[in-house]
Amino acid sequence: MSDDPNLPPDTPPDPVPPVDPIPEREPDPRAGRAAFDRRMLEALVCPQTQGPLRYDAEAQELVSRAAGLAYPIRGGIPVMLADEARTID
C-alpha cells in the first residue's frame, strides 16, 4: 500500500494477456526417420570398391556408383552390407 496521497489506491495488476498458441507445423515428410549425420559420409566408403558414396536424402540411401549399389539408412544408421544393398542401374 502506498502512503502517497497523489497516487491512486492500490489496484490489482492487469491480467496477463493470453499467449498465442504455437502454430502447427506442416508434417515432416521424413517423419519416423532419424536424421543421418552427413559428417559420417566423410569417413564411410563403399565396402565393395572402397570408393566414395553419395547421400540420397530422399531415398535415405548411400549410393556407390562404382559398385552399382545403394546402401539403406535405417534409423539414421547406414547398413553397409552388400546383402542389404539395393542394386542400381
Phi and psi restraints in degrees (range 20) as a CNS / XPLOR table:
assign (resid 1 and name C) (resid 2 and name N)
       (resid 2 and name CA) (resid 2 and name C) 1.0 -98.8 20.0 2
assign (resid 2 and name N) (resid 2 and name CA)
       (resid 2 and name C) (resid 3 and name N) 1.0 141.0 20.0 2
assign (resid 2 and name C) (resid 3 and name N)
       (resid 3 and name CA) (resid 3 and name C) 1.0 -92.2 20.0 2
assign (resid 3 and name N) (resid 3 and name CA)
       (resid 3 and name C) (resid 4 and name N) 1.0 -3.4 20.0 2
assign (resid 3 and name C) (resid 4 and name N)
       (resid 4 and name CA) (resid 4 and name C) 1.0 -79.7 20.0 2
assign (resid 4 and name N) (resid 4 and name CA)
       (resid 4 and name C) (resid 5 and name N) 1.0 118.3 20.0 2
assign (resid 4 and name C) (resid 5 and name N)
       (resid 5 and name CA) (resid 5 and name C) 1.0 -69.5 20.0 2
assign (resid 5 and name N) (resid 5 and name CA)
       (resid 5 and name C) (resid 6 and name N) 1.0 -15.3 20.0 2
assign (resid 5 and name C) (resid 6 and name N)
       (resid 6 and name CA) (resid 6 and name C) 1.0 -82.9 20.0 2
assign (resid 6 and name N) (resid 6 and name CA)
       (resid 6 and name C) (resid 7 and name N) 1.0 -13.3 20.0 2
assign (resid 6 and name C) (resid 7 and name N)
       (resid 7 and name CA) (resid 7 and name C) 1.0 -92.0 20.0 2
assign (resid 7 and name N) (resid 7 and name CA)
       (resid 7 and name C) (resid 8 and name N) 1.0 148.0 20.0 2
assign (resid 7 and name C) (resid 8 and name N)
       (resid 8 and name CA) (resid 8 and name C) 1.0 -67.2 20.0 2
assign (resid 8 and name N) (resid 8 and name CA)
       (resid 8 and name C) (resid 9 and name N) 1.0 158.2 20.0 2
assign (resid 8 and name C) (resid 9 and name N)
       (resid 9 and name CA) (resid 9 and name C) 1.0 -61.0 20.0 2
assign (resid 9 and name N) (resid 9 and name CA)
       (resid 9 and name C) (resid 10 and name N) 1.0 155.6 20.0 2
assign (resid 9 and name C) (resid 10 and name N)
       (resid 10 and name CA) (resid 10 and name C) 1.0 -57.3 20.0 2
assign (resid 10 and name N) (resid 10 and name CA)
       (resid 10 and name C) (resid 11 and name N) 1.0 131.0 20.0 2
assign (resid 10 and name C) (resid 11 and name N)
       (resid 11 and name CA) (resid 11 and name C) 1.0 -127.5 20.0 2
assign (resid 11 and name N) (resid 11 and name CA)
       (resid 11 and name C) (resid 12 and name N) 1.0 153.1 20.0 2
assign (resid 11 and name C) (resid 12 and name N)
       (resid 12 and name CA) (resid 12 and name C) 1.0 -64.9 20.0 2
assign (resid 12 and name N) (resid 12 and name CA)
       (resid 12 and name C) (resid 13 and name N) 1.0 151.0 20.0 2
assign (resid 12 and name C) (resid 13 and name N)
       (resid 13 and name CA) (resid 13 and name C) 1.0 -65.9 20.0 2
assign (resid 13 and name N) (resid 13 and name CA)
       (resid 13 and name C) (resid 14 and name N) 1.0 156.6 20.0 2
assign (resid 13 and name C) (resid 14 and name N)
       (resid 14 and name CA) (resid 14 and name C) 1.0 -62.1 20.0 2
assign (resid 14 and name N) (resid 14 and name CA)
       (resid 14 and name C) (resid 15 and name N) 1.0 144.3 20.0 2
assign (resid 14 and name C) (resid 15 and name N)
       (resid 15 and name CA) (resid 15 and name C) 1.0 -65.8 20.0 2
assign (resid 15 and name N) (resid 15 and name CA)
       (resid 15 and name C) (resid 16 and name N) 1.0 150.2 20.0 2
assign (resid 15 and name C) (resid 16 and name N)
       (resid 16 and name CA) (resid 16 and name C) 1.0 -72.2 20.0 2
assign (resid 16 and name N) (resid 16 and name CA)
       (resid 16 and name C) (resid 17 and name N) 1.0 129.7 20.0 2
assign (resid 16 and name C) (resid 17 and name N)
       (resid 17 and name CA) (resid 17 and name C) 1.0 -66.5 20.0 2
assign (resid 17 and name N) (resid 17 and name CA)
       (resid 17 and name C) (resid 18 and name N) 1.0 149.1 20.0 2
assign (resid 17 and name C) (resid 18 and name N)
       (resid 18 and name CA) (resid 18 and name C) 1.0 -64.8 20.0 2
assign (resid 18 and name N) (resid 18 and name CA)
       (resid 18 and name C) (resid 19 and name N) 1.0 149.0 20.0 2
assign (resid 18 and name C) (resid 19 and name N)
       (resid 19 and name CA) (resid 19 and name C) 1.0 -88.3 20.0 2
assign (resid 19 and name N) (resid 19 and name CA)
       (resid 19 and name C) (resid 20 and name N) 1.0 135.8 20.0 2
assign (resid 19 and name C) (resid 20 and name N)
       (resid 20 and name CA) (resid 20 and name C) 1.0 -63.5 20.0 2
assign (resid 20 and name N) (resid 20 and name CA)
       (resid 20 and name C) (resid 21 and name N) 1.0 138.4 20.0 2
assign (resid 20 and name C) (resid 21 and name N)
       (resid 21 and name CA) (resid 21 and name C) 1.0 -65.4 20.0 2
assign (resid 21 and name N) (resid 21 and name CA)
       (resid 21 and name C) (resid 22 and name N) 1.0 153.8 20.0 2
assign (resid 21 and name C) (resid 22 and name N)
       (resid 22 and name CA) (resid 22 and name C) 1.0 -67.4 20.0 2
assign (resid 22 and name N) (resid 22 and name CA)
       (resid 22 and name C) (resid 23 and name N) 1.0 127.8 20.0 2
assign (resid 22 and name C) (resid 23 and name N)
       (resid 23 and name CA) (resid 23 and name C) 1.0 -65.4 20.0 2
assign (resid 23 and name N) (resid 23 and name CA)
       (resid 23 and name C) (resid 24 and name N) 1.0 142.7 20.0 2
assign (resid 23 and name C) (resid 24 and name N)
       (resid 24 and name CA) (resid 24 and name C) 1.0 -73.6 20.0 2
assign (resid 24 and name N) (resid 24 and name CA)
       (resid 24 and name C) (resid 25 and name N) 1.0 140.6 20.0 2
assign (resid 24 and name C) (resid 25 and name N)
       (resid 25 and name CA) (resid 25 and name C) 1.0 -90.0 20.0 2
assign (resid 25 and name N) (resid 25 and name CA)
       (resid 25 and name C) (resid 26 and name N) 1.0 156.8 20.0 2
assign (resid 25 and name C) (resid 26 and name N)
       (resid 26 and name CA) (resid 26 and name C) 1.0 -64.2 20.0 2
assign (resid 26 and name N) (resid 26 and name CA)
       (resid 26 and name C) (resid 27 and name N) 1.0 145.4 20.0 2
assign (resid 26 and name C) (resid 27 and name N)
       (resid 27 and name CA) (resid 27 and name C) 1.0 -62.0 20.0 2
assign (resid 27 and name N) (resid 27 and name CA)
       (resid 27 and name C) (resid 28 and name N) 1.0 138.8 20.0 2
assign (resid 27 and name C) (resid 28 and name N)
       (resid 28 and name CA) (resid 28 and name C) 1.0 -76.4 20.0 2
assign (resid 28 and name N) (resid 28 and name CA)
       (resid 28 and name C) (resid 29 and name N) 1.0 125.4 20.0 2
assign (resid 28 and name C) (resid 29 and name N)
       (resid 29 and name CA) (resid 29 and name C) 1.0 -63.1 20.0 2
assign (resid 29 and name N) (resid 29 and name CA)
       (resid 29 and name C) (resid 30 and name N) 1.0 -18.3 20.0 2
assign (resid 29 and name C) (resid 30 and name N)
       (resid 30 and name CA) (resid 30 and name C) 1.0 -95.5 20.0 2
assign (resid 30 and name N) (resid 30 and name CA)
       (resid 30 and name C) (resid 31 and name N) 1.0 11.8 20.0 2
assign (resid 30 and name C) (resid 31 and name N)
       (resid 31 and name CA) (resid 31 and name C) 1.0 -53.3 20.0 2
assign (resid 31 and name N) (resid 31 and name CA)
       (resid 31 and name C) (resid 32 and name N) 1.0 139.1 20.0 2
assign (resid 31 and name C) (resid 32 and name N)
       (resid 32 and name CA) (resid 32 and name C) 1.0 89.0 20.0 2
assign (resid 32 and name N) (resid 32 and name CA)
       (resid 32 and name C) (resid 33 and name N) 1.0 -8.6 20.0 2
assign (resid 32 and name C) (resid 33 and name N)
       (resid 33 and name CA) (resid 33 and name C) 1.0 -107.6 20.0 2
assign (resid 33 and name N) (resid 33 and name CA)
       (resid 33 and name C) (resid 34 and name N) 1.0 133.3 20.0 2
assign (resid 33 and name C) (resid 34 and name N)
       (resid 34 and name CA) (resid 34 and name C) 1.0 -78.0 20.0 2
assign (resid 34 and name N) (resid 34 and name CA)
       (resid 34 and name C) (resid 35 and name N) 1.0 147.7 20.0 2
assign (resid 34 and name C) (resid 35 and name N)
       (resid 35 and name CA) (resid 35 and name C) 1.0 -71.0 20.0 2
assign (resid 35 and name N) (resid 35 and name CA)
       (resid 35 and name C) (resid 36 and name N) 1.0 141.8 20.0 2
assign (resid 35 and name C) (resid 36 and name N)
       (resid 36 and name CA) (resid 36 and name C) 1.0 -94.0 20.0 2
assign (resid 36 and name N) (resid 36 and name CA)
       (resid 36 and name C) (resid 37 and name N) 1.0 130.3 20.0 2
assign (resid 36 and name C) (resid 37 and name N)
       (resid 37 and name CA) (resid 37 and name C) 1.0 -79.8 20.0 2
assign (resid 37 and name N) (resid 37 and name CA)
       (resid 37 and name C) (resid 38 and name N) 1.0 109.8 20.0 2
assign (resid 37 and name C) (resid 38 and name N)
       (resid 38 and name CA) (resid 38 and name C) 1.0 -62.3 20.0 2
assign (resid 38 and name N) (resid 38 and name CA)
       (resid 38 and name C) (resid 39 and name N) 1.0 -23.8 20.0 2
assign (resid 38 and name C) (resid 39 and name N)
       (resid 39 and name CA) (resid 39 and name C) 1.0 -64.7 20.0 2
assign (resid 39 and name N) (resid 39 and name CA)
       (resid 39 and name C) (resid 40 and name N) 1.0 -25.5 20.0 2
assign (resid 39 and name C) (resid 40 and name N)
       (resid 40 and name CA) (resid 40 and name C) 1.0 -63.8 20.0 2
assign (resid 40 and name N) (resid 40 and name CA)
       (resid 40 and name C) (resid 41 and name N) 1.0 -29.9 20.0 2
assign (resid 40 and name C) (resid 41 and name N)
       (resid 41 and name CA) (resid 41 and name C) 1.0 -59.7 20.0 2
assign (resid 41 and name N) (resid 41 and name CA)
       (resid 41 and name C) (resid 42 and name N) 1.0 -31.3 20.0 2
assign (resid 41 and name C) (resid 42 and name N)
       (resid 42 and name CA) (resid 42 and name C) 1.0 -64.4 20.0 2
assign (resid 42 and name N) (resid 42 and name CA)
       (resid 42 and name C) (resid 43 and name N) 1.0 -28.2 20.0 2
assign (resid 42 and name C) (resid 43 and name N)
       (resid 43 and name CA) (resid 43 and name C) 1.0 -95.2 20.0 2
assign (resid 43 and name N) (resid 43 and name CA)
       (resid 43 and name C) (resid 44 and name N) 1.0 -17.3 20.0 2
assign (resid 43 and name C) (resid 44 and name N)
       (resid 44 and name CA) (resid 44 and name C) 1.0 -93.0 20.0 2
assign (resid 44 and name N) (resid 44 and name CA)
       (resid 44 and name C) (resid 45 and name N) 1.0 144.4 20.0 2
assign (resid 44 and name C) (resid 45 and name N)
       (resid 45 and name CA) (resid 45 and name C) 1.0 -133.8 20.0 2
assign (resid 45 and name N) (resid 45 and name CA)
       (resid 45 and name C) (resid 46 and name N) 1.0 163.5 20.0 2
assign (resid 45 and name C) (resid 46 and name N)
       (resid 46 and name CA) (resid 46 and name C) 1.0 -64.8 20.0 2
assign (resid 46 and name N) (resid 46 and name CA)
       (resid 46 and name C) (resid 47 and name N) 1.0 128.9 20.0 2
assign (resid 46 and name C) (resid 47 and name N)
       (resid 47 and name CA) (resid 47 and name C) 1.0 -67.4 20.0 2
assign (resid 47 and name N) (resid 47 and name CA)
       (resid 47 and name C) (resid 48 and name N) 1.0 -21.2 20.0 2
assign (resid 47 and name C) (resid 48 and name N)
       (resid 48 and name CA) (resid 48 and name C) 1.0 -82.9 20.0 2
assign (resid 48 and name N) (resid 48 and name CA)
       (resid 48 and name C) (resid 49 and name N) 1.0 -45.6 20.0 2
assign (resid 48 and name C) (resid 49 and name N)
       (resid 49 and name CA) (resid 49 and name C) 1.0 -110.3 20.0 2
assign (resid 49 and name N) (resid 49 and name CA)
       (resid 49 and name C) (resid 50 and name N) 1.0 -11.2 20.0 2
assign (resid 49 and name C) (resid 50 and name N)
       (resid 50 and name CA) (resid 50 and name C) 1.0 63.5 20.0 2
assign (resid 50 and name N) (resid 50 and name CA)
       (resid 50 and name C) (resid 51 and name N) 1.0 16.1 20.0 2
assign (resid 50 and name C) (resid 51 and name N)
       (resid 51 and name CA) (resid 51 and name C) 1.0 -91.7 20.0 2
assign (resid 51 and name N) (resid 51 and name CA)
       (resid 51 and name C) (resid 52 and name N) 1.0 177.9 20.0 2
assign (resid 51 and name C) (resid 52 and name N)
       (resid 52 and name CA) (resid 52 and name C) 1.0 -70.7 20.0 2
assign (resid 52 and name N) (resid 52 and name CA)
       (resid 52 and name C) (resid 53 and name N) 1.0 158.2 20.0 2
assign (resid 52 and name C) (resid 53 and name N)
       (resid 53 and name CA) (resid 53 and name C) 1.0 -119.1 20.0 2
assign (resid 53 and name N) (resid 53 and name CA)
       (resid 53 and name C) (resid 54 and name N) 1.0 149.0 20.0 2
assign (resid 53 and name C) (resid 54 and name N)
       (resid 54 and name CA) (resid 54 and name C) 1.0 -113.1 20.0 2
assign (resid 54 and name N) (resid 54 and name CA)
       (resid 54 and name C) (resid 55 and name N) 1.0 134.1 20.0 2
assign (resid 54 and name C) (resid 55 and name N)
       (resid 55 and name CA) (resid 55 and name C) 1.0 -86.6 20.0 2
assign (resid 55 and name N) (resid 55 and name CA)
       (resid 55 and name C) (resid 56 and name N) 1.0 122.3 20.0 2
assign (resid 55 and name C) (resid 56 and name N)
       (resid 56 and name CA) (resid 56 and name C) 1.0 -105.9 20.0 2
assign (resid 56 and name N) (resid 56 and name CA)
       (resid 56 and name C) (resid 57 and name N) 1.0 98.5 20.0 2
assign (resid 56 and name C) (resid 57 and name N)
       (resid 57 and name CA) (resid 57 and name C) 1.0 -65.2 20.0 2
assign (resid 57 and name N) (resid 57 and name CA)
       (resid 57 and name C) (resid 58 and name N) 1.0 -38.0 20.0 2
assign (resid 57 and name C) (resid 58 and name N)
       (resid 58 and name CA) (resid 58 and name C) 1.0 -65.3 20.0 2
assign (resid 58 and name N) (resid 58 and name CA)
       (resid 58 and name C) (resid 59 and name N) 1.0 -43.9 20.0 2
assign (resid 58 and name C) (resid 59 and name N)
       (resid 59 and name CA) (resid 59 and name C) 1.0 -87.8 20.0 2
assign (resid 59 and name N) (resid 59 and name CA)
       (resid 59 and name C) (resid 60 and name N) 1.0 -7.9 20.0 2
assign (resid 59 and name C) (resid 60 and name N)
       (resid 60 and name CA) (resid 60 and name C) 1.0 52.7 20.0 2
assign (resid 60 and name N) (resid 60 and name CA)
       (resid 60 and name C) (resid 61 and name N) 1.0 58.7 20.0 2
assign (resid 60 and name C) (resid 61 and name N)
       (resid 61 and name CA) (resid 61 and name C) 1.0 -141.1 20.0 2
assign (resid 61 and name N) (resid 61 and name CA)
       (resid 61 and name C) (resid 62 and name N) 1.0 156.2 20.0 2
assign (resid 61 and name C) (resid 62 and name N)
       (resid 62 and name CA) (resid 62 and name C) 1.0 -107.8 20.0 2
assign (resid 62 and name N) (resid 62 and name CA)
       (resid 62 and name C) (resid 63 and name N) 1.0 123.1 20.0 2
assign (resid 62 and name C) (resid 63 and name N)
       (resid 63 and name CA) (resid 63 and name C) 1.0 -105.7 20.0 2
assign (resid 63 and name N) (resid 63 and name CA)
       (resid 63 and name C) (resid 64 and name N) 1.0 129.7 20.0 2
assign (resid 63 and name C) (resid 64 and name N)
       (resid 64 and name CA) (resid 64 and name C) 1.0 -111.0 20.0 2
assign (resid 64 and name N) (resid 64 and name CA)
       (resid 64 and name C) (resid 65 and name N) 1.0 104.9 20.0 2
assign (resid 64 and name C) (resid 65 and name N)
       (resid 65 and name CA) (resid 65 and name C) 1.0 -67.2 20.0 2
assign (resid 65 and name N) (resid 65 and name CA)
       (resid 65 and name C) (resid 66 and name N) 1.0 -35.6 20.0 2
assign (resid 65 and name C) (resid 66 and name N)
       (resid 66 and name CA) (resid 66 and name C) 1.0 -62.7 20.0 2
assign (resid 66 and name N) (resid 66 and name CA)
       (resid 66 and name C) (resid 67 and name N) 1.0 -39.1 20.0 2
assign (resid 66 and name C) (resid 67 and name N)
       (resid 67 and name CA) (resid 67 and name C) 1.0 -89.0 20.0 2
assign (resid 67 and name N) (resid 67 and name CA)
       (resid 67 and name C) (resid 68 and name N) 1.0 -16.6 20.0 2
assign (resid 67 and name C) (resid 68 and name N)
       (resid 68 and name CA) (resid 68 and name C) 1.0 70.5 20.0 2
assign (resid 68 and name N) (resid 68 and name CA)
       (resid 68 and name C) (resid 69 and name N) 1.0 33.5 20.0 2
assign (resid 68 and name C) (resid 69 and name N)
       (resid 69 and name CA) (resid 69 and name C) 1.0 -128.5 20.0 2
assign (resid 69 and name N) (resid 69 and name CA)
       (resid 69 and name C) (resid 70 and name N) 1.0 150.0 20.0 2
assign (resid 69 and name C) (resid 70 and name N)
       (resid 70 and name CA) (resid 70 and name C) 1.0 -123.0 20.0 2
assign (resid 70 and name N) (resid 70 and name CA)
       (resid 70 and name C) (resid 71 and name N) 1.0 116.2 20.0 2
assign (resid 70 and name C) (resid 71 and name N)
       (resid 71 and name CA) (resid 71 and name C) 1.0 -89.6 20.0 2
assign (resid 71 and name N) (resid 71 and name CA)
       (resid 71 and name C) (resid 72 and name N) 1.0 129.0 20.0 2
assign (resid 71 and name C) (resid 72 and name N)
       (resid 72 and name CA) (resid 72 and name C) 1.0 -72.9 20.0 2
assign (resid 72 and name N) (resid 72 and name CA)
       (resid 72 and name C) (resid 73 and name N) 1.0 153.9 20.0 2
assign (resid 72 and name C) (resid 73 and name N)
       (resid 73 and name CA) (resid 73 and name C) 1.0 -113.9 20.0 2
assign (resid 73 and name N) (resid 73 and name CA)
       (resid 73 and name C) (resid 74 and name N) 1.0 119.2 20.0 2
assign (resid 73 and name C) (resid 74 and name N)
       (resid 74 and name CA) (resid 74 and name C) 1.0 -120.4 20.0 2
assign (resid 74 and name N) (resid 74 and name CA)
       (resid 74 and name C) (resid 75 and name N) 1.0 122.1 20.0 2
assign (resid 74 and name C) (resid 75 and name N)
       (resid 75 and name CA) (resid 75 and name C) 1.0 61.1 20.0 2
assign (resid 75 and name N) (resid 75 and name CA)
       (resid 75 and name C) (resid 76 and name N) 1.0 30.8 20.0 2
assign (resid 75 and name C) (resid 76 and name N)
       (resid 76 and name CA) (resid 76 and name C) 1.0 82.5 20.0 2
assign (resid 76 and name N) (resid 76 and name CA)
       (resid 76 and name C) (resid 77 and name N) 1.0 2.2 20.0 2
assign (resid 76 and name C) (resid 77 and name N)
       (resid 77 and name CA) (resid 77 and name C) 1.0 -114.2 20.0 2
assign (resid 77 and name N) (resid 77 and name CA)
       (resid 77 and name C) (resid 78 and name N) 1.0 123.4 20.0 2
assign (resid 77 and name C) (resid 78 and name N)
       (resid 78 and name CA) (resid 78 and name C) 1.0 -70.3 20.0 2
assign (resid 78 and name N) (resid 78 and name CA)
       (resid 78 and name C) (resid 79 and name N) 1.0 134.4 20.0 2
assign (resid 78 and name C) (resid 79 and name N)
       (resid 79 and name CA) (resid 79 and name C) 1.0 -98.3 20.0 2
assign (resid 79 and name N) (resid 79 and name CA)
       (resid 79 and name C) (resid 80 and name N) 1.0 99.3 20.0 2
assign (resid 79 and name C) (resid 80 and name N)
       (resid 80 and name CA) (resid 80 and name C) 1.0 -93.9 20.0 2
assign (resid 80 and name N) (resid 80 and name CA)
       (resid 80 and name C) (resid 81 and name N) 1.0 49.2 20.0 2
assign (resid 80 and name C) (resid 81 and name N)
       (resid 81 and name CA) (resid 81 and name C) 1.0 -114.8 20.0 2
assign (resid 81 and name N) (resid 81 and name CA)
       (resid 81 and name C) (resid 82 and name N) 1.0 129.2 20.0 2
assign (resid 81 and name C) (resid 82 and name N)
       (resid 82 and name CA) (resid 82 and name C) 1.0 -59.9 20.0 2
assign (resid 82 and name N) (resid 82 and name CA)
       (resid 82 and name C) (resid 83 and name N) 1.0 -32.7 20.0 2
assign (resid 82 and name C) (resid 83 and name N)
       (resid 83 and name CA) (resid 83 and name C) 1.0 -66.2 20.0 2
assign (resid 83 and name N) (resid 83 and name CA)
       (resid 83 and name C) (resid 84 and name N) 1.0 -25.0 20.0 2
assign (resid 83 and name C) (resid 84 and name N)
       (resid 84 and name CA) (resid 84 and name C) 1.0 -94.7 20.0 2
assign (resid 84 and name N) (resid 84 and name CA)
       (resid 84 and name C) (resid 85 and name N) 1.0 -11.5 20.0 2
assign (resid 84 and name C) (resid 85 and name N)
       (resid 85 and name CA) (resid 85 and name C) 1.0 -76.7 20.0 2
assign (resid 85 and name N) (resid 85 and name CA)
       (resid 85 and name C) (resid 86 and name N) 1.0 152.3 20.0 2
assign (resid 85 and name C) (resid 86 and name N)
       (resid 86 and name CA) (resid 86 and name C) 1.0 -97.9 20.0 2
assign (resid 86 and name N) (resid 86 and name CA)
       (resid 86 and name C) (resid 87 and name N) 1.0 134.6 20.0 2
assign (resid 86 and name C) (resid 87 and name N)
       (resid 87 and name CA) (resid 87 and name C) 1.0 -75.2 20.0 2
assign (resid 87 and name N) (resid 87 and name CA)
       (resid 87 and name C) (resid 88 and name N) 1.0 134.9 20.0 2
assign (resid 87 and name C) (resid 88 and name N)
       (resid 88 and name CA) (resid 88 and name C) 1.0 -118.2 20.0 2
assign (resid 88 and name N) (resid 88 and name CA)
       (resid 88 and name C) (resid 89 and name N) 1.0 161.9 20.0 2
